[in-house]
Amino acid sequence: MKVLHFKTTYLNLSETFINRFVQNHQKFKPVIATCYPKHYTGDMNIYSMPTSPVKGTWNSFLLKLNKSPSFLYDVVNKENPDLIHGHFGLDSYRLIGLKKHFNLPLIVNFYGYDVIRLPKEFGWKQRYKKLAKEGDLFITGSEDMRANVIDLGFPEEKIEVLKLGMDIDSIEFQHRTSAGPKLMMVGRMVEKKGFKYAIEAVDLLTKQGTDVQLDLYGDGELRSDLEKMVKKRGLNNQVIFHGQTKNEAIFEELYRHDMLLVPSVQAKDGDREGIPQTTVEGLATGIPVIASDHAGLPELVINEETGLQIPERESQALSEAIKKYLENPGLVARVSQSGRKITEENHNIHSQIEKLEKFYDQCLTSLRISK
């Protein structure tokens, strides 16, 4: 059996979570269709949008109208997939014409931006009404996101949760039995990541005489403001900016640091997290995590079980949680072990692929019954 995966750009470097699902299929053979091939395309059965003047222009025109690009019809005729899997709400909406033409099940995968921000853009509430009617199954990465998708009007009985999948077995577990002063934070420097609250927490600790160092990995639109904030507070020796860092290097730093901070918040424009990949990776390595009670994070970082949980935008609470780890080695040992366990139970790529392919089977069974 075959599944056709579609995303306009396949893939951005930050979208390894999609690549892992596509690369690790067991029962279904993946076929990829994309308008703009970018990364993770090696050794894959992939089709891209024509670039010739006539066909390229026509396909681009259809894409701008949010309709199915015509080359997708040729792909389906050649590969004869059993179902279509669209990644993100926007690209899934573009597949409605293709789905109806071939009477194939359409699986829609939501990831975050397409749930929180896209519906606020002109015309998308109406488009989502159509997608809710035409889609056969809707997948979210957390229970929190599932609730948001229900609020958008998608049928509750057709929404399933599929957690972020990772090759947990390949991640070395380092059991921590105490925590030192080396803190780290990873992500794009945008409002929802909450970098400023980590800096404020370090400022509070420094003023109290608690010596800590915060290493920041990532870049983004707020970096300049954050650097000014650090300089103004005299924290240049305590807060270090490392810029954009490859994932392999981040893994090495997870073993070298004592705590991972994830003080995410809902941005003023409504932007929210799903479950950040680095948080899953961190827990799998055994590093103690402190995360805010934001979006899907409480499903992963359970207070005093798999980590420490704090309210959003609470720098004081974050500083107190850091001190709690510093002063309680027994707590560190417990959350280190339990953090690894929850990733093994809920985020193993092999069990998640098995779950995804069961969703596919359910869709195909429903289609046969309806016929």
MIMIVO-153254 format. One record per residue (C-alpha): residue number from 1; residue in three letters; x, y, z. Coordinates in nm, 3 decimals, m for minus. Each point is the difference from the previous one (the first is absolute). Layout:
[NUM; 'ALA'; [X; Y; Z]]
...
This chain:
[1; 'MET'; [0.000; 0.000; 0.000]]
[2; 'LYS'; [0.112; 0.357; m0.071]]
[3; 'VAL'; [m0.051; 0.336; 0.161]]
[4; 'LEU'; [0.058; 0.328; m0.184]]
[5; 'HIS'; [0.152; 0.268; 0.225]]
[6; 'PHE'; [m0.034; 0.359; m0.115]]
[7; 'LYS'; [0.160; 0.319; 0.123]]
[8; 'THR'; [0.066; 0.306; m0.215]]
[9; 'THR'; [0.360; 0.016; 0.121]]
[10; 'TYR'; [0.157; m0.334; 0.087]]
[11; 'LEU'; [0.146; 0.065; 0.250]]
[12; 'ASN'; [0.137; 0.284; 0.207]]
[13; 'LEU'; [0.293; m0.099; 0.221]]
[14; 'SER'; [m0.211; 0.054; 0.312]]
[15; 'GLU'; [m0.259; m0.257; m0.119]]
[16; 'THR'; [0.188; m0.316; 0.091]]
[17; 'PHE'; [m0.314; m0.115; 0.184]]
[18; 'ILE'; [m0.176; m0.042; m0.336]]
[19; 'ASN'; [0.299; m0.169; m0.158]]
[20; 'ARG'; [0.019; m0.263; 0.276]]
[21; 'PHE'; [m0.358; m0.109; m0.060]]
[22; 'VAL'; [0.044; m0.017; m0.377]]
[23; 'GLN'; [0.333; m0.184; 0.015]]
[24; 'ASN'; [m0.112; m0.263; 0.254]]
[25; 'HIS'; [m0.316; m0.140; m0.157]]
[26; 'GLN'; [m0.045; m0.373; 0.056]]
[27; 'LYS'; [m0.312; m0.123; m0.185]]
[28; 'PHE'; [m0.047; 0.294; m0.235]]
[29; 'LYS'; [0.241; 0.105; m0.272]]
[30; 'PRO'; [0.047; 0.379; m0.001]]
[31; 'VAL'; [m0.022; 0.211; m0.313]]
[32; 'ILE'; [0.084; 0.369; 0.032]]
[33; 'ALA'; [m0.136; 0.283; m0.211]]
[34; 'THR'; [0.125; 0.355; 0.047]]
[35; 'CYS'; [0.014; 0.327; m0.186]]
[36; 'TYR'; [0.340; 0.097; 0.132]]
[37; 'PRO'; [0.243; m0.280; 0.100]]
[38; 'LYS'; [0.240; 0.124; 0.267]]
[39; 'HIS'; [0.132; m0.241; 0.266]]
[40; 'TYR'; [m0.043; m0.367; 0.102]]
[41; 'THR'; [m0.067; m0.107; m0.357]]
[42; 'GLY'; [0.281; m0.255; m0.042]]
[43; 'ASP'; [m0.094; m0.360; m0.083]]
[44; 'MET'; [m0.369; 0.090; m0.001]]
[45; 'ASN'; [m0.261; m0.060; m0.269]]
[46; 'ILE'; [m0.063; 0.370; m0.060]]
[47; 'TYR'; [m0.179; 0.203; m0.267]]
[48; 'SER'; [0.038; 0.376; m0.035]]
[49; 'MET'; [m0.195; 0.270; m0.182]]
[50; 'PRO'; [0.103; 0.053; m0.364]]
[51; 'THR'; [0.220; 0.300; m0.068]]
[52; 'SER'; [m0.065; 0.037; m0.374]]
[53; 'PRO'; [m0.151; 0.338; m0.102]]
[54; 'VAL'; [m0.349; m0.129; m0.079]]
[55; 'LYS'; [m0.051; m0.281; 0.253]]
[56; 'GLY'; [0.197; 0.178; 0.272]]
[57; 'THR'; [m0.203; 0.319; m0.038]]
[58; 'TRP'; [m0.331; m0.189; 0.000]]
[59; 'ASN'; [0.088; m0.203; 0.310]]
[60; 'SER'; [0.120; 0.314; 0.181]]
[61; 'PHE'; [m0.326; 0.175; m0.089]]
[62; 'LEU'; [m0.207; m0.287; 0.144]]
[63; 'LEU'; [0.215; 0.002; 0.313]]
[64; 'LYS'; [m0.062; 0.372; 0.055]]
[65; 'LEU'; [m0.373; m0.068; m0.028]]
[66; 'ASN'; [0.043; m0.271; 0.268]]
[67; 'LYS'; [m0.112; m0.267; m0.246]]
[68; 'SER'; [0.162; m0.336; m0.075]]
[69; 'PRO'; [0.299; 0.057; m0.233]]
[70; 'SER'; [m0.062; m0.193; m0.322]]
[71; 'PHE'; [0.320; m0.208; 0.024]]
[72; 'LEU'; [m0.150; m0.176; 0.304]]
[73; 'TYR'; [m0.259; m0.165; m0.226]]
[74; 'ASP'; [0.283; m0.148; m0.209]]
[75; 'VAL'; [0.169; m0.128; 0.318]]
[76; 'VAL'; [m0.318; m0.173; 0.119]]
[77; 'ASN'; [m0.061; m0.154; m0.344]]
[78; 'LYS'; [0.354; m0.138; m0.005]]
[79; 'GLU'; [0.040; m0.111; 0.364]]
[80; 'ASN'; [m0.362; m0.093; 0.082]]
[81; 'PRO'; [0.024; 0.078; 0.375]]
[82; 'ASP'; [m0.260; m0.133; 0.242]]
[83; 'LEU'; [m0.032; 0.328; 0.188]]
[84; 'ILE'; [0.137; 0.356; 0.024]]
[85; 'HIS'; [0.171; 0.152; 0.303]]
[86; 'GLY'; [0.018; 0.380; 0.003]]
[87; 'HIS'; [0.241; 0.179; 0.231]]
[88; 'PHE'; [m0.128; 0.326; 0.154]]
[89; 'GLY'; [m0.352; 0.135; m0.047]]
[90; 'LEU'; [0.083; 0.227; m0.292]]
[91; 'ASP'; [0.156; m0.272; m0.215]]
[92; 'SER'; [m0.272; m0.247; 0.097]]
[93; 'TYR'; [m0.266; 0.245; m0.121]]
[94; 'ARG'; [0.181; 0.005; m0.335]]
[95; 'LEU'; [m0.058; m0.375; m0.029]]
[96; 'ILE'; [m0.381; 0.008; 0.011]]
[97; 'GLY'; [m0.038; 0.001; m0.379]]
[98; 'LEU'; [0.241; m0.292; m0.036]]
[99; 'LYS'; [m0.179; m0.198; 0.273]]
[100; 'LYS'; [m0.342; 0.051; m0.159]]
[101; 'HIS'; [0.118; m0.080; m0.352]]
[102; 'PHE'; [0.147; m0.338; 0.097]]
[103; 'ASN'; [m0.226; m0.070; 0.301]]
[104; 'LEU'; [0.300; m0.057; 0.226]]
[105; 'PRO'; [0.002; 0.041; 0.380]]
[106; 'LEU'; [0.160; 0.329; 0.106]]
[107; 'ILE'; [0.195; 0.011; 0.327]]
[108; 'VAL'; [0.073; 0.350; 0.131]]
[109; 'ASN'; [0.293; 0.055; 0.238]]
[110; 'PHE'; [m0.006; 0.320; 0.207]]
[111; 'TYR'; [0.317; 0.128; 0.166]]
[112; 'GLY'; [m0.061; 0.334; 0.174]]
[113; 'TYR'; [0.020; 0.310; m0.218]]
[114; 'ASP'; [m0.282; m0.137; m0.213]]
[115; 'VAL'; [m0.220; m0.037; 0.309]]
[116; 'ILE'; [0.070; 0.325; 0.181]]
[117; 'ARG'; [0.101; 0.263; m0.257]]
[118; 'LEU'; [m0.121; m0.108; m0.345]]
[119; 'PRO'; [m0.371; m0.001; 0.095]]
[120; 'LYS'; [0.032; 0.371; 0.085]]
[121; 'GLU'; [0.110; 0.084; m0.355]]
[122; 'PHE'; [m0.255; 0.114; m0.255]]
[123; 'GLY'; [m0.216; m0.279; m0.142]]
[124; 'TRP'; [0.141; m0.286; 0.201]]
[125; 'LYS'; [m0.288; m0.054; 0.240]]
[126; 'GLN'; [m0.221; m0.067; m0.302]]
[127; 'ARG'; [0.262; m0.220; m0.164]]
[128; 'TYR'; [0.036; m0.201; 0.319]]
[129; 'LYS'; [m0.377; m0.064; m0.002]]
[130; 'LYS'; [0.045; m0.165; m0.338]]
[131; 'LEU'; [0.307; m0.192; 0.116]]
[132; 'ALA'; [m0.190; m0.122; 0.308]]
[133; 'LYS'; [m0.269; m0.138; m0.232]]
[134; 'GLU'; [0.233; m0.160; m0.257]]
[135; 'GLY'; [0.277; m0.139; 0.222]]
[136; 'ASP'; [m0.025; m0.360; 0.118]]
[137; 'LEU'; [0.234; 0.020; 0.300]]
[138; 'PHE'; [0.166; 0.289; 0.185]]
[139; 'ILE'; [0.320; m0.052; 0.199]]
[140; 'THR'; [0.144; 0.225; 0.272]]
[141; 'GLY'; [0.321; m0.029; 0.201]]
[142; 'SER'; [m0.155; 0.050; 0.344]]
[143; 'GLU'; [m0.329; m0.009; 0.189]]
[144; 'ASP'; [0.024; 0.379; 0.037]]
[145; 'MET'; [0.019; 0.043; m0.377]]
[146; 'ARG'; [m0.285; m0.246; m0.046]]
[147; 'ALA'; [m0.219; 0.226; 0.217]]
[148; 'ASN'; [0.099; 0.298; m0.214]]
[149; 'VAL'; [m0.090; m0.185; m0.321]]
[150; 'ILE'; [m0.341; m0.092; 0.147]]
[151; 'ASP'; [m0.053; 0.370; 0.079]]
[152; 'LEU'; [0.065; 0.074; m0.368]]
[153; 'GLY'; [m0.300; m0.215; m0.093]]
[154; 'PHE'; [0.167; m0.326; m0.102]]
[155; 'PRO'; [m0.201; m0.314; 0.089]]
[156; 'GLU'; [0.117; m0.135; 0.336]]
[157; 'GLU'; [m0.053; m0.363; m0.099]]
[158; 'LYS'; [0.245; 0.038; m0.290]]
[159; 'ILE'; [0.289; 0.153; 0.199]]
[160; 'GLU'; [0.284; m0.217; 0.131]]
[161; 'VAL'; [0.314; 0.086; 0.198]]
[162; 'LEU'; [0.336; m0.121; m0.128]]
[163; 'LYS'; [0.293; 0.105; 0.216]]
[164; 'LEU'; [0.333; 0.111; m0.139]]
[165; 'GLY'; [0.194; m0.312; m0.098]]
[166; 'MET'; [0.373; m0.043; 0.056]]
[167; 'ASP'; [0.252; m0.282; m0.012]]
[168; 'ILE'; [0.021; m0.009; 0.379]]
[169; 'ASP'; [0.206; m0.321; 0.000]]
[170; 'SER'; [0.284; 0.182; m0.178]]
[171; 'ILE'; [0.014; 0.275; 0.266]]
[172; 'GLU'; [0.240; m0.083; 0.282]]
[173; 'PHE'; [m0.152; 0.036; 0.346]]
[174; 'GLN'; [0.217; 0.166; 0.264]]
[175; 'HIS'; [m0.160; m0.035; 0.340]]
[176; 'ARG'; [0.046; 0.321; 0.199]]
[177; 'THR'; [0.023; m0.022; 0.377]]
[178; 'SER'; [0.068; 0.368; 0.067]]
[179; 'ALA'; [m0.016; 0.331; m0.185]]
[180; 'GLY'; [0.272; 0.262; m0.041]]
[181; 'PRO'; [m0.016; 0.364; m0.115]]
[182; 'LYS'; [0.023; m0.048; m0.379]]
[183; 'LEU'; [m0.337; 0.087; m0.157]]
[184; 'MET'; [m0.096; m0.010; m0.367]]
[185; 'MET'; [m0.286; 0.108; m0.222]]
[186; 'VAL'; [m0.060; m0.079; m0.368]]
[187; 'GLY'; [m0.226; 0.144; m0.271]]
[188; 'ARG'; [m0.082; 0.282; m0.236]]
[189; 'MET'; [0.025; 0.332; 0.177]]
[190; 'VAL'; [m0.365; 0.092; m0.033]]
[191; 'GLU'; [m0.253; 0.104; 0.265]]
[192; 'LYS'; [m0.163; m0.340; 0.055]]
[193; 'LYS'; [0.329; m0.161; 0.107]]
[194; 'GLY'; [0.021; 0.222; 0.309]]
[195; 'PHE'; [0.375; 0.074; m0.008]]
[196; 'LYS'; [m0.046; 0.323; 0.196]]
[197; 'TYR'; [m0.140; m0.188; 0.300]]
[198; 'ALA'; [0.306; m0.224; 0.014]]
[199; 'ILE'; [0.224; 0.307; m0.001]]
[200; 'GLU'; [m0.209; 0.164; 0.272]]
[201; 'ALA'; [0.024; m0.318; 0.209]]
[202; 'VAL'; [0.381; 0.002; m0.029]]
[203; 'ASP'; [m0.001; 0.367; 0.102]]
[204; 'LEU'; [m0.204; m0.083; 0.311]]
[205; 'LEU'; [0.228; m0.288; 0.094]]
[206; 'THR'; [0.313; 0.208; m0.053]]
[207; 'LYS'; [m0.132; 0.273; 0.228]]
[208; 'GLN'; [m0.070; m0.266; 0.265]]
[209; 'GLY'; [0.357; m0.124; m0.022]]
[210; 'THR'; [m0.076; m0.322; m0.188]]
[211; 'ASP'; [0.262; m0.054; m0.270]]
[212; 'VAL'; [m0.146; m0.136; m0.325]]
[213; 'GLN'; [0.085; 0.020; m0.371]]
[214; 'LEU'; [m0.260; 0.000; m0.277]]
[215; 'ASP'; [0.099; m0.107; m0.352]]
[216; 'LEU'; [m0.244; 0.104; m0.272]]
[217; 'TYR'; [m0.007; m0.195; m0.329]]
[218; 'GLY'; [m0.196; 0.148; m0.289]]
[219; 'ASP'; [m0.057; 0.317; m0.195]]
[220; 'GLY'; [m0.294; 0.212; m0.104]]
[221; 'GLU'; [m0.169; 0.336; m0.010]]
[222; 'LEU'; [0.031; 0.064; 0.376]]
[223; 'ARG'; [0.371; m0.077; 0.034]]
[224; 'SER'; [0.110; 0.364; m0.011]]
[225; 'ASP'; [m0.255; 0.099; 0.267]]
[226; 'LEU'; [0.106; m0.291; 0.219]]
[227; 'GLU'; [0.366; 0.091; m0.033]]
[228; 'LYS'; [m0.081; 0.356; 0.105]]
[229; 'MET'; [m0.196; m0.135; 0.296]]
[230; 'VAL'; [0.298; m0.210; 0.111]]
[231; 'LYS'; [0.241; 0.292; m0.037]]
[232; 'LYS'; [m0.229; 0.239; 0.189]]
[233; 'ARG'; [m0.024; m0.241; 0.294]]
[234; 'GLY'; [0.374; m0.063; 0.006]]
[235; 'LEU'; [m0.038; m0.371; m0.076]]
[236; 'ASN'; [0.253; m0.035; m0.282]]
[237; 'ASN'; [0.198; m0.255; 0.203]]
[238; 'GLN'; [m0.311; m0.195; 0.103]]
[239; 'VAL'; [m0.196; m0.012; m0.330]]
[240; 'ILE'; [0.178; m0.113; m0.316]]
[241; 'PHE'; [m0.146; 0.016; m0.353]]
[242; 'HIS'; [0.118; m0.282; m0.227]]
[243; 'GLY'; [m0.220; 0.070; m0.304]]
[244; 'GLN'; [m0.147; m0.258; m0.236]]
[245; 'THR'; [0.136; m0.343; 0.092]]
[246; 'LYS'; [m0.033; m0.332; m0.179]]
[247; 'ASN'; [m0.212; m0.267; 0.164]]
[248; 'GLU'; [0.297; m0.234; 0.043]]
[249; 'ALA'; [0.181; 0.266; 0.203]]
[250; 'ILE'; [m0.311; 0.068; 0.209]]
[251; 'PHE'; [m0.005; m0.369; 0.098]]
[252; 'GLU'; [0.358; 0.028; 0.123]]
[253; 'GLU'; [m0.091; 0.307; 0.206]]
[254; 'LEU'; [m0.294; m0.181; 0.161]]
[255; 'TYR'; [0.251; m0.238; 0.159]]
[256; 'ARG'; [0.234; 0.285; 0.103]]
[257; 'HIS'; [m0.266; 0.213; 0.168]]
[258; 'ASP'; [m0.187; m0.047; 0.326]]
[259; 'MET'; [m0.349; 0.131; m0.084]]
[260; 'LEU'; [m0.210; 0.072; m0.310]]
[261; 'LEU'; [m0.235; 0.300; 0.025]]
[262; 'VAL'; [m0.321; 0.015; m0.208]]
[263; 'PRO'; [m0.190; 0.311; 0.122]]
[264; 'SER'; [m0.232; 0.020; m0.304]]
[265; 'VAL'; [m0.294; 0.243; m0.011]]
[266; 'GLN'; [m0.292; 0.089; m0.223]]
[267; 'ALA'; [0.114; 0.292; m0.215]]
[268; 'LYS'; [m0.203; 0.318; m0.039]]
[269; 'ASP'; [m0.103; m0.109; m0.351]]
[270; 'GLY'; [m0.127; m0.331; 0.140]]
[271; 'ASP'; [0.296; m0.211; m0.113]]
[272; 'ARG'; [0.052; m0.308; 0.221]]
[273; 'GLU'; [0.221; m0.305; 0.028]]
[274; 'GLY'; [m0.091; m0.356; m0.074]]
[275; 'ILE'; [0.240; m0.225; 0.188]]
[276; 'PRO'; [0.352; 0.127; m0.082]]
[277; 'GLN'; [0.232; m0.262; m0.143]]
[278; 'THR'; [0.291; 0.109; 0.219]]
[279; 'THR'; [m0.208; m0.063; 0.313]]
[280; 'VAL'; [m0.060; m0.362; m0.104]]
[281; 'GLU'; [0.368; m0.039; m0.089]]
[282; 'GLY'; [0.104; 0.152; 0.331]]
[283; 'LEU'; [m0.217; m0.229; 0.209]]
[284; 'ALA'; [0.129; m0.299; m0.198]]
[285; 'THR'; [0.361; 0.090; 0.085]]
[286; 'GLY'; [m0.085; 0.025; 0.370]]
[287; 'ILE'; [0.056; 0.373; 0.051]]
[288; 'PRO'; [m0.239; 0.157; 0.257]]
[289; 'VAL'; [m0.254; 0.226; m0.173]]
[290; 'ILE'; [m0.192; 0.305; 0.121]]
[291; 'ALA'; [m0.293; 0.092; m0.225]]
[292; 'SER'; [m0.296; 0.236; 0.015]]
[293; 'ASP'; [m0.360; m0.122; 0.019]]
[294; 'HIS'; [m0.042; 0.099; m0.364]]
[295; 'ALA'; [m0.183; m0.179; m0.284]]
[296; 'GLY'; [0.102; m0.368; m0.020]]
[297; 'LEU'; [0.298; 0.026; 0.237]]
[298; 'PRO'; [m0.191; m0.118; 0.313]]
[299; 'GLU'; [m0.073; m0.327; m0.183]]
[300; 'LEU'; [0.375; m0.065; m0.002]]
[301; 'VAL'; [0.151; 0.195; 0.292]]
[302; 'ILE'; [m0.211; m0.108; 0.298]]
[303; 'ASN'; [0.084; 0.195; 0.315]]
[304; 'GLU'; [0.240; m0.187; 0.231]]
[305; 'GLU'; [m0.052; m0.319; m0.201]]
[306; 'THR'; [0.175; 0.049; m0.334]]
[307; 'GLY'; [0.122; 0.355; 0.064]]
[308; 'LEU'; [m0.099; 0.327; 0.163]]
[309; 'GLN'; [m0.293; 0.204; m0.128]]
[310; 'ILE'; [m0.041; 0.376; 0.046]]
[311; 'PRO'; [m0.265; 0.255; m0.101]]
[312; 'GLU'; [0.049; 0.194; m0.324]]
[313; 'ARG'; [0.190; 0.332; 0.025]]
[314; 'GLU'; [0.107; m0.065; 0.361]]
[315; 'SER'; [0.372; 0.075; 0.027]]
[316; 'GLN'; [m0.012; m0.030; 0.378]]
[317; 'ALA'; [m0.152; m0.349; m0.022]]
[318; 'LEU'; [0.267; m0.099; m0.254]]
[319; 'SER'; [0.281; 0.119; 0.230]]
[320; 'GLU'; [m0.153; m0.193; 0.289]]
[321; 'ALA'; [m0.025; m0.316; m0.213]]
[322; 'ILE'; [0.369; 0.030; m0.092]]
[323; 'LYS'; [0.091; 0.028; 0.369]]
[324; 'LYS'; [m0.224; m0.297; 0.075]]
[325; 'TYR'; [0.204; m0.220; m0.232]]
[326; 'LEU'; [0.327; 0.137; 0.140]]
[327; 'GLU'; [m0.105; m0.082; 0.355]]
[328; 'ASN'; [m0.180; m0.335; m0.053]]
[329; 'PRO'; [0.212; m0.274; m0.159]]
[330; 'GLY'; [m0.271; m0.258; 0.079]]
[331; 'LEU'; [m0.248; 0.195; m0.213]]
[332; 'VAL'; [0.253; 0.025; m0.281]]
[333; 'ALA'; [0.057; m0.376; 0.005]]
[334; 'ARG'; [m0.374; m0.069; m0.007]]
[335; 'VAL'; [m0.094; 0.234; m0.286]]
[336; 'SER'; [0.304; m0.109; m0.202]]
[337; 'GLN'; [m0.117; m0.361; 0.008]]
[338; 'SER'; [m0.370; 0.081; m0.050]]
[339; 'GLY'; [0.073; 0.248; m0.278]]
[340; 'ARG'; [0.173; m0.271; m0.200]]
[341; 'LYS'; [m0.285; m0.242; 0.068]]
[342; 'ILE'; [m0.272; 0.232; m0.133]]
[343; 'THR'; [0.189; 0.051; m0.327]]
[344; 'GLU'; [0.036; m0.376; m0.041]]
[345; 'GLU'; [m0.370; m0.054; 0.062]]
[346; 'ASN'; [m0.148; 0.290; m0.201]]
[347; 'HIS'; [0.258; 0.112; m0.257]]
[348; 'ASN'; [0.171; m0.309; m0.139]]
[349; 'ILE'; [m0.007; 0.036; m0.379]]
[350; 'HIS'; [m0.075; m0.370; m0.057]]
[351; 'SER'; [m0.308; m0.008; 0.224]]
[352; 'GLN'; [m0.115; 0.334; m0.142]]
[353; 'ILE'; [0.034; m0.126; m0.358]]
[354; 'GLU'; [m0.203; m0.307; 0.096]]
[355; 'LYS'; [m0.267; 0.232; 0.139]]
[356; 'LEU'; [0.003; 0.218; m0.314]]
[357; 'GLU'; [m0.039; m0.298; m0.229]]
[358; 'LYS'; [m0.293; m0.124; 0.208]]
[359; 'PHE'; [m0.162; 0.338; m0.070]]
[360; 'TYR'; [0.061; m0.061; m0.371]]
[361; 'ASP'; [m0.161; m0.346; 0.023]]
[362; 'GLN'; [m0.304; 0.149; 0.175]]
[363; 'CYS'; [m0.043; 0.252; m0.281]]
[364; 'LEU'; [0.025; m0.267; m0.267]]
[365; 'THR'; [m0.249; m0.221; 0.185]]
[366; 'SER'; [m0.245; 0.291; 0.030]]
[367; 'LEU'; [0.035; 0.070; m0.374]]
[368; 'ARG'; [m0.073; m0.363; m0.091]]
[369; 'ILE'; [m0.306; m0.005; 0.227]]
[370; 'SER'; [m0.134; 0.325; m0.151]]
[371; 'LYS'; [0.030; m0.149; m0.348]]
